[in-house]
Amino acid sequence: MQVKVQPIQEEAVCASSVQLQGSNNVLHSAGAGTRRPRLRFPSGCGNRKELQEQHKAAWENCDSYRWVKFLLCSDDVRLVFDRFPPAGSNTGIGKTTAIELAKRGARVILACRSKQRGEAALQDVKRESGSNQVVFMQLDLASLKSVRSFAENFLKTEPRLDILVNNAGLFNFGRTEDGFGMTFGVNHLGHFLLTNLLLDRLKECGPSRVVNVSSGAHNWGRVDFDCLNTHKTLRTGTSFVDGQRVYADSKLCNVLFTYELAKRLKGTKVTCYSLHPGVVRTDIIRNASPTFQLVALNGLRFFMKTPLQGSQTTLHCALHEGIEHLSGRHFSNCTARDVLAKAKDPVTAKKLWEISERFCDL
């Protein structure tokens, strides 16, 4: 399968990003087709005209598109897809990712906390993908016991695991079942334990991949080990601003985890990647006040991607051939990006790994 992908300008994340040819393609966008989609930029955008002209030229000149060959998943491919909270909404990039993977013929396991919402999402994914090779398994990332139970059940019932997509993006206060800060426990610790419990199966089925969905917010994060050791959380504040900061901290943990994991996977056929999906219109701020949600959604609407557009970098990291040498790197808009020194600091990454091992009793 050949898919023509128009490189996305970082300043124009609202741009339609995929141009298709051929009847077997499953990627699509709202603007795909013969009519060039109209781009809208905020009036204050300094290079607004330049971006519009670039988009127009790319649309009219097929040679300006970059050819990308995606790996078609065969029937025996198993992909674990986990999301917290449950994949019950109709807008999340996680659910869209699962649909796109199922369309490619993969066997997809939806791992969700709520049985009711998980089973509803299961029916949606089956219907929209046209595939019956989709399974729901219950998993609560806020419970290390649940993570262990899920891994045990998966290893008993599924002989293969080729791609593990860790897609939690929780923004919440409170504590997990094990007493950890909820955002830290779900966004990092649950994924850390799950990945480690499934690593042997990933190695057996290599070449295989681990894809950790992080965020550009990791640039504003930090890892306070004193706070972790004392309070089992990344920050102790309870204001909304503190909530934003701890979310950024947890996303930095995702990038550092990926960096360290890649070092430990050298010599195996398992590779790993972290990524920023873009500013996507999802329900991640559902726990914020209605006023903030209204202001945020209206203020960012010019820059927001659709869930389908937001899932493209996840799909790229999961399926694109030839990126194995980029294991441990961070991706945005389907391209490997440089990260700040703190996001690839070997001392911090190793220390985070060691404290996570202790918290998970590994």
C-alpha positions as YAML, in Angstrom:
chain: A
units: angstrom
residues:
- id: 1
  name: MET
  ca: [0.00, 0.00, 0.00]
- id: 2
  name: GLN
  ca: [1.26, 3.45, -0.87]
- id: 3
  name: VAL
  ca: [0.03, 6.51, 0.98]
- id: 4
  name: LYS
  ca: [0.87, 10.05, -0.04]
- id: 5
  name: VAL
  ca: [1.46, 12.15, 3.04]
- id: 6
  name: GLN
  ca: [1.77, 15.90, 2.93]
- id: 7
  name: PRO
  ca: [4.31, 17.11, 5.50]
- id: 8
  name: ILE
  ca: [2.46, 19.02, 8.21]
- id: 9
  name: GLN
  ca: [3.63, 22.48, 9.20]
- id: 10
  name: GLU
  ca: [3.90, 22.71, 12.96]
- id: 11
  name: GLU
  ca: [2.20, 26.10, 12.88]
- id: 12
  name: ALA
  ca: [-0.71, 24.72, 10.87]
- id: 13
  name: VAL
  ca: [-1.84, 21.68, 12.79]
- id: 14
  name: CYS
  ca: [-5.36, 22.28, 11.53]
- id: 15
  name: ALA
  ca: [-4.22, 21.48, 7.98]
- id: 16
  name: SER
  ca: [-5.53, 18.39, 6.23]
- id: 17
  name: SER
  ca: [-2.55, 16.05, 6.28]
- id: 18
  name: VAL
  ca: [-3.29, 13.00, 4.15]
- id: 19
  name: GLN
  ca: [-3.80, 12.61, 0.40]
- id: 20
  name: LEU
  ca: [-4.83, 9.16, -0.81]
- id: 21
  name: GLN
  ca: [-4.57, 7.13, -3.95]
- id: 22
  name: GLY
  ca: [-5.89, 3.61, -4.55]
- id: 23
  name: SER
  ca: [-8.91, 1.75, -3.27]
- id: 24
  name: ASN
  ca: [-7.15, -0.20, -0.50]
- id: 25
  name: ASN
  ca: [-6.04, 2.79, 1.52]
- id: 26
  name: VAL
  ca: [-7.64, 3.17, 4.93]
- id: 27
  name: LEU
  ca: [-6.18, 6.48, 6.02]
- id: 28
  name: HIS
  ca: [-8.28, 9.44, 5.12]
- id: 29
  name: SER
  ca: [-9.03, 13.00, 6.16]
- id: 30
  name: ALA
  ca: [-11.97, 15.32, 5.96]
- id: 31
  name: GLY
  ca: [-10.28, 17.18, 3.14]
- id: 32
  name: ALA
  ca: [-9.16, 14.18, 1.10]
- id: 33
  name: GLY
  ca: [-10.42, 14.14, -2.45]
- id: 34
  name: THR
  ca: [-10.31, 16.38, -5.47]
- id: 35
  name: ARG
  ca: [-11.23, 19.59, -3.70]
- id: 36
  name: ARG
  ca: [-8.51, 21.34, -1.77]
- id: 37
  name: PRO
  ca: [-9.67, 21.98, 1.81]
- id: 38
  name: ARG
  ca: [-9.83, 25.57, 2.96]
- id: 39
  name: LEU
  ca: [-7.37, 26.39, 5.70]
- id: 40
  name: ARG
  ca: [-8.19, 28.85, 8.44]
- id: 41
  name: PHE
  ca: [-5.53, 30.53, 10.55]
- id: 42
  name: PRO
  ca: [-5.96, 33.04, 13.38]
- id: 43
  name: SER
  ca: [-5.58, 36.62, 12.22]
- id: 44
  name: GLY
  ca: [-2.48, 37.08, 14.37]
- id: 45
  name: CYS
  ca: [-0.56, 34.25, 12.69]
- id: 46
  name: GLY
  ca: [2.60, 35.91, 11.36]
- id: 47
  name: ASN
  ca: [3.22, 33.51, 8.48]
- id: 48
  name: ARG
  ca: [-0.41, 32.88, 7.66]
- id: 49
  name: LYS
  ca: [-0.12, 33.72, 3.95]
- id: 50
  name: GLU
  ca: [3.07, 31.71, 3.55]
- id: 51
  name: LEU
  ca: [1.48, 28.60, 5.07]
- id: 52
  name: GLN
  ca: [-1.60, 28.93, 2.88]
- id: 53
  name: GLU
  ca: [0.55, 29.21, -0.24]
- id: 54
  name: GLN
  ca: [2.63, 26.19, 0.78]
- id: 55
  name: HIS
  ca: [-0.49, 24.14, 1.31]
- id: 56
  name: LYS
  ca: [-1.94, 25.22, -2.04]
- id: 57
  name: ALA
  ca: [1.28, 24.36, -3.88]
- id: 58
  name: ALA
  ca: [1.54, 20.96, -2.21]
- id: 59
  name: TRP
  ca: [-2.04, 20.13, -3.08]
- id: 60
  name: GLU
  ca: [-1.68, 21.12, -6.74]
- id: 61
  name: ASN
  ca: [1.74, 19.56, -7.28]
- id: 62
  name: CYS
  ca: [1.70, 15.82, -6.59]
- id: 63
  name: ASP
  ca: [5.50, 15.69, -6.77]
- id: 64
  name: SER
  ca: [5.70, 17.72, -3.58]
- id: 65
  name: TYR
  ca: [4.14, 14.93, -1.56]
- id: 66
  name: ARG
  ca: [6.35, 12.58, 0.38]
- id: 67
  name: TRP
  ca: [5.73, 8.88, -0.34]
- id: 68
  name: VAL
  ca: [5.37, 6.75, 2.74]
- id: 69
  name: LYS
  ca: [4.98, 3.00, 2.66]
- id: 70
  name: PHE
  ca: [3.00, 1.60, 5.56]
- id: 71
  name: LEU
  ca: [3.40, -1.97, 6.72]
- id: 72
  name: LEU
  ca: [0.18, -3.90, 6.25]
- id: 73
  name: CYS
  ca: [-0.61, -5.92, 9.35]
- id: 74
  name: SER
  ca: [-1.32, -9.58, 8.67]
- id: 75
  name: ASP
  ca: [-4.03, -11.60, 10.39]
- id: 76
  name: ASP
  ca: [-1.67, -12.99, 13.01]
- id: 77
  name: VAL
  ca: [-0.57, -9.59, 14.31]
- id: 78
  name: ARG
  ca: [-1.68, -8.83, 17.87]
- id: 79
  name: LEU
  ca: [-1.78, -5.26, 19.10]
- id: 80
  name: VAL
  ca: [-2.55, -4.23, 22.63]
- id: 81
  name: PHE
  ca: [-4.16, -0.84, 22.85]
- id: 82
  name: ASP
  ca: [-4.76, 0.64, 26.28]
- id: 83
  name: ARG
  ca: [-6.45, 3.84, 27.23]
- id: 84
  name: PHE
  ca: [-7.52, 5.36, 30.51]
- id: 85
  name: PRO
  ca: [-10.19, 6.48, 31.14]
- id: 86
  name: PRO
  ca: [-12.23, 3.96, 29.13]
- id: 87
  name: ALA
  ca: [-12.36, 4.13, 25.36]
- id: 88
  name: GLY
  ca: [-16.04, 4.94, 25.52]
- id: 89
  name: SER
  ca: [-16.16, 8.36, 23.87]
- id: 90
  name: ASN
  ca: [-16.50, 8.91, 20.17]
- id: 91
  name: THR
  ca: [-13.69, 11.46, 19.89]
- id: 92
  name: GLY
  ca: [-10.49, 10.05, 21.38]
- id: 93
  name: ILE
  ca: [-7.35, 9.49, 19.34]
- id: 94
  name: GLY
  ca: [-6.99, 6.12, 21.06]
- id: 95
  name: LYS
  ca: [-10.26, 4.81, 19.74]
- id: 96
  name: THR
  ca: [-9.46, 6.18, 16.28]
- id: 97
  name: THR
  ca: [-6.05, 4.47, 16.40]
- id: 98
  name: ALA
  ca: [-7.70, 1.16, 17.27]
- id: 99
  name: ILE
  ca: [-10.11, 1.53, 14.33]
- id: 100
  name: GLU
  ca: [-7.29, 2.30, 11.90]
- id: 101
  name: LEU
  ca: [-5.23, -0.67, 13.11]
- id: 102
  name: ALA
  ca: [-8.21, -3.01, 12.85]
- id: 103
  name: LYS
  ca: [-8.86, -1.80, 9.31]
- id: 104
  name: ARG
  ca: [-5.40, -3.04, 8.40]
- id: 105
  name: GLY
  ca: [-6.30, -6.57, 9.43]
- id: 106
  name: ALA
  ca: [-4.64, -6.57, 12.84]
- id: 107
  name: ARG
  ca: [-6.04, -8.40, 15.83]
- id: 108
  name: VAL
  ca: [-6.57, -5.56, 18.30]
- id: 109
  name: ILE
  ca: [-7.03, -5.89, 22.05]
- id: 110
  name: LEU
  ca: [-8.83, -2.96, 23.66]
- id: 111
  name: ALA
  ca: [-7.73, -2.64, 27.28]
- id: 112
  name: CYS
  ca: [-10.11, -0.38, 29.21]
- id: 113
  name: ARG
  ca: [-11.07, 0.21, 32.86]
- id: 114
  name: SER
  ca: [-14.86, 0.18, 32.52]
- id: 115
  name: LYS
  ca: [-16.40, -3.03, 31.26]
- id: 116
  name: GLN
  ca: [-19.56, -1.25, 30.11]
- id: 117
  name: ARG
  ca: [-17.77, 1.47, 28.17]
- id: 118
  name: GLY
  ca: [-15.11, -0.91, 26.94]
- id: 119
  name: GLU
  ca: [-17.70, -3.25, 25.45]
- id: 120
  name: ALA
  ca: [-19.49, -0.29, 23.86]
- id: 121
  name: ALA
  ca: [-16.20, 0.87, 22.34]
- id: 122
  name: LEU
  ca: [-15.59, -2.68, 21.15]
- id: 123
  name: GLN
  ca: [-18.80, -2.64, 19.13]
- id: 124
  name: ASP
  ca: [-17.95, 0.79, 17.71]
- id: 125
  name: VAL
  ca: [-14.49, -0.31, 16.62]
- id: 126
  name: LYS
  ca: [-15.85, -3.49, 15.04]
- id: 127
  name: ARG
  ca: [-18.54, -1.61, 13.19]
- id: 128
  name: GLU
  ca: [-16.34, 1.23, 11.94]
- id: 129
  name: SER
  ca: [-13.40, -0.99, 10.99]
- id: 130
  name: GLY
  ca: [-15.45, -3.85, 9.54]
- id: 131
  name: SER
  ca: [-13.27, -6.29, 11.52]
- id: 132
  name: ASN
  ca: [-14.27, -8.98, 13.98]
- id: 133
  name: GLN
  ca: [-10.68, -9.40, 15.16]
- id: 134
  name: VAL
  ca: [-11.14, -6.96, 18.02]
- id: 135
  name: VAL
  ca: [-11.23, -8.07, 21.66]
- id: 136
  name: PHE
  ca: [-11.94, -6.26, 24.92]
- id: 137
  name: MET
  ca: [-9.96, -7.04, 28.08]
- id: 138
  name: GLN
  ca: [-10.48, -5.16, 31.32]
- id: 139
  name: LEU
  ca: [-7.53, -3.14, 32.61]
- id: 140
  name: ASP
  ca: [-7.38, -0.43, 35.27]
- id: 141
  name: LEU
  ca: [-4.05, 1.38, 35.02]
- id: 142
  name: ALA
  ca: [-4.72, 2.95, 38.43]
- id: 143
  name: SER
  ca: [-4.34, -0.51, 40.00]
- id: 144
  name: LEU
  ca: [-1.06, -2.42, 39.81]
- id: 145
  name: LYS
  ca: [-2.99, -5.56, 40.72]
- id: 146
  name: SER
  ca: [-5.25, -5.02, 37.72]
- id: 147
  name: VAL
  ca: [-2.23, -4.49, 35.46]
- id: 148
  name: ARG
  ca: [-0.72, -7.78, 36.62]
- id: 149
  name: SER
  ca: [-4.02, -9.59, 36.19]
- id: 150
  name: PHE
  ca: [-4.42, -8.21, 32.67]
- id: 151
  name: ALA
  ca: [-0.89, -9.22, 31.69]
- id: 152
  name: GLU
  ca: [-1.39, -12.73, 33.07]
- id: 153
  name: ASN
  ca: [-4.67, -13.14, 31.21]
- id: 154
  name: PHE
  ca: [-3.21, -11.75, 27.99]
- id: 155
  name: LEU
  ca: [-0.17, -14.03, 28.07]
- id: 156
  name: LYS
  ca: [-2.41, -17.06, 28.60]
- id: 157
  name: THR
  ca: [-4.85, -16.29, 25.81]
- id: 158
  name: GLU
  ca: [-2.86, -14.44, 23.14]
- id: 159
  name: PRO
  ca: [0.15, -16.21, 21.57]
- id: 160
  name: ARG
  ca: [1.51, -13.08, 19.87]
- id: 161
  name: LEU
  ca: [2.21, -9.46, 20.70]
- id: 162
  name: ASP
  ca: [3.75, -7.32, 17.97]
- id: 163
  name: ILE
  ca: [2.83, -3.77, 18.93]
- id: 164
  name: LEU
  ca: [2.03, -2.30, 22.33]
- id: 165
  name: VAL
  ca: [0.45, 1.18, 22.24]
- id: 166
  name: ASN
  ca: [0.43, 2.97, 25.61]
- id: 167
  name: ASN
  ca: [-2.05, 5.81, 25.16]
- id: 168
  name: ALA
  ca: [-3.15, 7.01, 28.61]
- id: 169
  name: GLY
  ca: [-3.60, 10.76, 28.94]
- id: 170
  name: LEU
  ca: [-5.22, 11.34, 32.33]
- id: 171
  name: PHE
  ca: [-5.49, 14.83, 33.82]
- id: 172
  name: ASN
  ca: [-6.81, 14.32, 37.33]
- id: 173
  name: PHE
  ca: [-6.09, 14.56, 41.05]
- id: 174
  name: GLY
  ca: [-6.64, 11.88, 43.65]
- id: 175
  name: ARG
  ca: [-4.78, 8.68, 44.42]
- id: 176
  name: THR
  ca: [-4.53, 5.28, 42.78]
- id: 177
  name: GLU
  ca: [-5.46, 2.07, 44.51]
- id: 178
  name: ASP
  ca: [-1.80, 1.71, 45.54]
- id: 179
  name: GLY
  ca: [-1.50, 5.24, 46.95]
- id: 180
  name: PHE
  ca: [0.30, 6.94, 44.07]
- id: 181
  name: GLY
  ca: [-0.71, 10.27, 42.58]
- id: 182
  name: MET
  ca: [-3.41, 9.46, 40.03]
- id: 183
  name: THR
  ca: [-1.84, 11.25, 37.05]
- id: 184
  name: PHE
  ca: [1.60, 9.76, 37.75]
- id: 185
  name: GLY
  ca: [0.18, 6.31, 38.48]
- id: 186
  name: VAL
  ca: [-1.93, 6.09, 35.34]
- id: 187
  name: ASN
  ca: [0.11, 8.03, 32.77]
- id: 188
  name: HIS
  ca: [3.47, 6.51, 33.72]
- id: 189
  name: LEU
  ca: [3.53, 3.80, 36.37]
- id: 190
  name: GLY
  ca: [0.74, 1.65, 34.93]
- id: 191
  name: HIS
  ca: [2.38, 1.73, 31.51]
- id: 192
  name: PHE
  ca: [5.81, 1.02, 32.99]
- id: 193
  name: LEU
  ca: [4.58, -2.13, 34.71]
- id: 194
  name: LEU
  ca: [2.45, -3.30, 31.78]
- id: 195
  name: THR
  ca: [5.32, -2.90, 29.32]
- id: 196
  name: ASN
  ca: [7.76, -4.76, 31.53]
- id: 197
  name: LEU
  ca: [5.34, -7.63, 32.11]
- id: 198
  name: LEU
  ca: [4.85, -8.03, 28.35]
- id: 199
  name: LEU
  ca: [8.46, -7.49, 27.26]
- id: 200
  name: ASP
  ca: [9.35, -11.18, 27.00]
- id: 201
  name: ARG
  ca: [6.41, -11.79, 24.65]
- id: 202
  name: LEU
  ca: [7.40, -8.76, 22.57]
- id: 203
  name: LYS
  ca: [10.94, -10.13, 22.30]
- id: 204
  name: GLU
  ca: [9.66, -13.55, 21.26]
- id: 205
  name: CYS
  ca: [7.59, -11.99, 18.47]
- id: 206
  name: GLY
  ca: [10.21, -9.53, 17.23]
- id: 207
  name: PRO
  ca: [10.52, -7.40, 15.30]
- id: 208
  name: SER
  ca: [8.02, -5.66, 17.56]
- id: 209
  name: ARG
  ca: [7.40, -2.17, 18.92]
- id: 210
  name: VAL
  ca: [6.33, -0.19, 21.97]
- id: 211
  name: VAL
  ca: [4.67, 3.16, 21.26]
- id: 212
  name: ASN
  ca: [4.23, 5.61, 24.13]
- id: 213
  name: VAL
  ca: [1.87, 8.51, 23.48]
- id: 214
  name: SER
  ca: [3.33, 11.49, 25.32]
- id: 215
  name: SER
  ca: [2.70, 15.19, 24.69]
- id: 216
  name: GLY
  ca: [4.50, 18.38, 23.78]
- id: 217
  name: ALA
  ca: [3.68, 19.38, 27.36]
- id: 218
  name: HIS
  ca: [6.67, 17.28, 28.45]
- id: 219
  name: ASN
  ca: [8.82, 20.32, 27.63]
- id: 220
  name: TRP
  ca: [7.42, 22.06, 30.75]
- id: 221
  name: GLY
  ca: [7.69, 19.02, 32.99]
- id: 222
  name: ARG
  ca: [10.16, 17.99, 35.65]
- id: 223
  name: VAL
  ca: [10.76, 14.90, 37.79]
- id: 224
  name: ASP
  ca: [10.99, 15.68, 41.49]
- id: 225
  name: PHE
  ca: [12.43, 12.51, 43.02]
- id: 226
  name: ASP
  ca: [12.25, 13.90, 46.56]
- id: 227
  name: CYS
  ca: [8.51, 14.40, 46.10]
- id: 228
  name: LEU
  ca: [8.15, 10.93, 44.59]
- id: 229
  name: ASN
  ca: [10.01, 9.27, 47.45]
- id: 230
  name: THR
  ca: [8.14, 11.20, 50.11]
- id: 231
  name: HIS
  ca: [4.63, 11.51, 48.69]
- id: 232
  name: LYS
  ca: [4.51, 8.97, 45.80]
- id: 233
  name: THR
  ca: [3.43, 11.72, 43.45]
- id: 234
  name: LEU
  ca: [5.12, 14.23, 41.15]
- id: 235
  name: ARG
  ca: [3.69, 17.35, 42.84]
- id: 236
  name: THR
  ca: [1.65, 17.96, 45.96]
- id: 237
  name: GLY
  ca: [-0.42, 20.98, 44.93]
- id: 238
  name: THR
  ca: [-4.13, 20.73, 44.24]
- id: 239
  name: SER
  ca: [-4.84, 23.83, 42.17]
- id: 240
  name: PHE
  ca: [-5.77, 23.61, 38.51]
- id: 241
  name: VAL
  ca: [-2.35, 25.02, 37.58]
- id: 242
  name: ASP
  ca: [-0.72, 22.30, 39.68]
- id: 243
  name: GLY
  ca: [-2.81, 19.77, 37.77]
- id: 244
  name: GLN
  ca: [-1.48, 21.08, 34.47]
- id: 245
  name: ARG
  ca: [2.06, 20.90, 35.79]
- id: 246
  name: VAL
  ca: [1.76, 17.33, 37.06]
- id: 247
  name: TYR
  ca: [0.33, 16.31, 33.68]
- id: 248
  name: ALA
  ca: [3.41, 17.80, 32.00]
- id: 249
  name: ASP
  ca: [5.60, 15.98, 34.53]
- id: 250
  name: SER
  ca: [3.94, 12.65, 33.71]
- id: 251
  name: LYS
  ca: [4.41, 13.21, 29.99]
- id: 252
  name: LEU
  ca: [8.11, 13.91, 30.60]
- id: 253
  name: CYS
  ca: [8.18, 10.55, 32.38]
- id: 254
  name: ASN
  ca: [6.82, 8.96, 29.18]
- id: 255
  name: VAL
  ca: [9.69, 10.39, 27.13]
- id: 256
  name: LEU
  ca: [12.34, 9.44, 29.71]
- id: 257
  name: PHE
  ca: [10.88, 5.93, 30.02]
- id: 258
  name: THR
  ca: [11.10, 5.49, 26.26]
- id: 259
  name: TYR
  ca: [14.67, 6.77, 26.20]
- id: 260
  name: GLU
  ca: [15.80, 4.35, 28.91]
- id: 261
  name: LEU
  ca: [13.77, 1.46, 27.50]
- id: 262
  name: ALA
  ca: [15.51, 1.80, 24.14]
- id: 263
  name: LYS
  ca: [18.90, 1.48, 25.83]
- id: 264
  name: ARG
  ca: [17.80, -1.68, 27.64]
- id: 265
  name: LEU
  ca: [16.36, -3.18, 24.45]
- id: 266
  name: LYS
  ca: [19.59, -2.90, 22.45]
- id: 267
  name: GLY
  ca: [20.46, -6.25, 20.94]
- id: 268
  name: THR
  ca: [16.82, -7.33, 20.79]
- id: 269
  name: LYS
  ca: [14.30, -6.99, 17.98]
- id: 270
  name: VAL
  ca: [12.07, -4.68, 20.02]
- id: 271
  name: THR
  ca: [12.11, -0.92, 19.37]
- id: 272
  name: CYS
  ca: [10.24, 1.88, 21.12]
- id: 273
  name: TYR
  ca: [9.13, 5.43, 20.40]
- id: 274
  name: SER
  ca: [7.43, 8.31, 22.21]
- id: 275
  name: LEU
  ca: [5.34, 10.89, 20.42]
- id: 276
  name: HIS
  ca: [3.37, 14.12, 20.54]
- id: 277
  name: PRO
  ca: [0.03, 13.60, 18.75]
- id: 278
  name: GLY
  ca: [-0.63, 17.31, 18.38]
- id: 279
  name: VAL
  ca: [-3.32, 19.47, 19.90]
- id: 280
  name: VAL
  ca: [-6.31, 17.21, 19.39]
- id: 281
  name: ARG
  ca: [-9.96, 17.87, 20.15]
- id: 282
  name: THR
  ca: [-10.64, 15.15, 22.70]
- id: 283
  name: ASP
  ca: [-12.15, 14.88, 26.19]
- id: 284
  name: ILE
  ca: [-8.83, 15.10, 28.07]
- id: 285
  name: ILE
  ca: [-9.89, 18.29, 29.92]
- id: 286
  name: ARG
  ca: [-13.24, 16.83, 30.94]
- id: 287
  name: ASN
  ca: [-12.28, 17.24, 34.63]
- id: 288
  name: ALA
  ca: [-11.62, 20.96, 34.26]
- id: 289
  name: SER
  ca: [-14.22, 23.59, 35.07]
- id: 290
  name: PRO
  ca: [-16.84, 24.28, 32.36]
- id: 291
  name: THR
  ca: [-15.50, 27.82, 32.03]
- id: 292
  name: PHE
  ca: [-11.95, 26.63, 31.37]
- id: 293
  name: GLN
  ca: [-13.17, 24.03, 28.87]
- id: 294
  name: LEU
  ca: [-15.10, 26.70, 26.99]
- id: 295
  name: VAL
  ca: [-12.15, 29.10, 26.92]
- id: 296
  name: ALA
  ca: [-9.60, 26.40, 26.01]
- id: 297
  name: LEU
  ca: [-11.63, 24.83, 23.22]
- id: 298
  name: ASN
  ca: [-12.51, 28.17, 21.63]
- id: 299
  name: GLY
  ca: [-9.01, 29.58, 22.04]
- id: 300
  name: LEU
  ca: [-7.29, 26.53, 20.55]
- id: 301
  name: ARG
  ca: [-9.83, 25.53, 17.93]
- id: 302
  name: PHE
  ca: [-7.77, 27.05, 15.10]
- id: 303
  name: PHE
  ca: [-4.85, 24.80, 16.01]
- id: 304
  name: MET
  ca: [-6.67, 21.56, 16.86]
- id: 305
  name: LYS
  ca: [-6.40, 18.37, 14.88]
- id: 306
  name: THR
  ca: [-9.22, 15.92, 14.45]
- id: 307
  name: PRO
  ca: [-8.79, 12.58, 16.27]
- id: 308
  name: LEU
  ca: [-7.97, 10.99, 12.91]
- id: 309
  name: GLN
  ca: [-5.24, 13.53, 12.21]
- id: 310
  name: GLY
  ca: [-4.02, 13.17, 15.79]
- id: 311
  name: SER
  ca: [-3.64, 9.40, 15.41]
- id: 312
  name: GLN
  ca: [-1.30, 9.62, 12.40]
- id: 313
  name: THR
  ca: [1.96, 9.86, 14.36]
- id: 314
  name: THR
  ca: [0.93, 6.90, 16.53]
- id: 315
  name: LEU
  ca: [0.26, 4.89, 13.38]
- id: 316
  name: HIS
  ca: [3.55, 6.04, 11.88]
- id: 317
  name: CYS
  ca: [5.52, 4.88, 14.93]
- id: 318
  name: ALA
  ca: [3.62, 1.60, 15.05]
- id: 319
  name: LEU
  ca: [3.73, 0.66, 11.39]
- id: 320
  name: HIS
  ca: [6.22, 2.64, 9.34]
- id: 321
  name: GLU
  ca: [9.14, 0.64, 7.96]
- id: 322
  name: GLY
  ca: [12.71, 1.80, 8.34]
- id: 323
  name: ILE
  ca: [12.56, 3.72, 11.63]
- id: 324
  name: GLU
  ca: [14.09, 0.98, 13.77]
- id: 325
  name: HIS
  ca: [17.36, 2.94, 14.05]
- id: 326
  name: LEU
  ca: [15.36, 5.76, 15.67]
- id: 327
  name: SER
  ca: [14.37, 3.64, 18.67]
- id: 328
  name: GLY
  ca: [14.08, 5.78, 21.78]
- id: 329
  name: ARG
  ca: [13.42, 8.96, 19.82]
- id: 330
  name: HIS
  ca: [10.48, 11.34, 20.17]
- id: 331
  name: PHE
  ca: [8.18, 11.95, 17.18]
- id: 332
  name: SER
  ca: [5.83, 14.73, 16.17]
- id: 333
  name: ASN
  ca: [3.94, 15.04, 12.87]
- id: 334
  name: CYS
  ca: [5.41, 11.67, 11.78]
- id: 335
  name: THR
  ca: [8.95, 13.00, 12.12]
- id: 336
  name: ALA
  ca: [11.68, 12.35, 14.70]
- id: 337
  name: ARG
  ca: [12.27, 15.51, 16.73]
- id: 338
  name: ASP
  ca: [15.04, 16.72, 19.00]
- id: 339
  name: VAL
  ca: [14.07, 17.04, 22.65]
- id: 340
  name: LEU
  ca: [15.38, 19.18, 25.47]
- id: 341
  name: ALA
  ca: [18.38, 17.89, 27.42]
- id: 342
  name: LYS
  ca: [16.20, 17.03, 30.43]
- id: 343
  name: ALA
  ca: [14.11, 14.66, 28.29]
- id: 344
  name: LYS
  ca: [17.14, 12.55, 27.34]
- id: 345
  name: ASP
  ca: [19.26, 12.90, 30.44]
- id: 346
  name: PRO
  ca: [20.65, 9.41, 31.12]
- id: 347
  name: VAL
  ca: [20.97, 9.95, 34.88]
- id: 348
  name: THR
  ca: [17.37, 11.09, 35.28]
- id: 349
  name: ALA
  ca: [16.06, 8.36, 32.96]
- id: 350
  name: LYS
  ca: [17.89, 5.63, 34.87]
- id: 351
  name: LYS
  ca: [16.80, 7.01, 38.24]
- id: 352
  name: LEU
  ca: [13.16, 7.15, 37.07]
- id: 353
  name: TRP
  ca: [13.42, 3.54, 35.89]
- id: 354
  name: GLU
  ca: [14.84, 2.38, 39.22]
- id: 355
  name: ILE
  ca: [12.23, 4.17, 41.36]
- id: 356
  name: SER
  ca: [9.48, 2.85, 39.07]
- id: 357
  name: GLU
  ca: [10.82, -0.69, 39.51]
- id: 358
  name: ARG
  ca: [10.69, -0.23, 43.28]
- id: 359
  name: PHE
  ca: [7.17, 1.19, 43.21]
- id: 360
  name: CYS
  ca: [6.01, -1.73, 41.01]
- id: 361
  name: ASP
  ca: [7.89, -4.32, 43.09]
- id: 362
  name: LEU
  ca: [9.74, -5.66, 40.04]
...
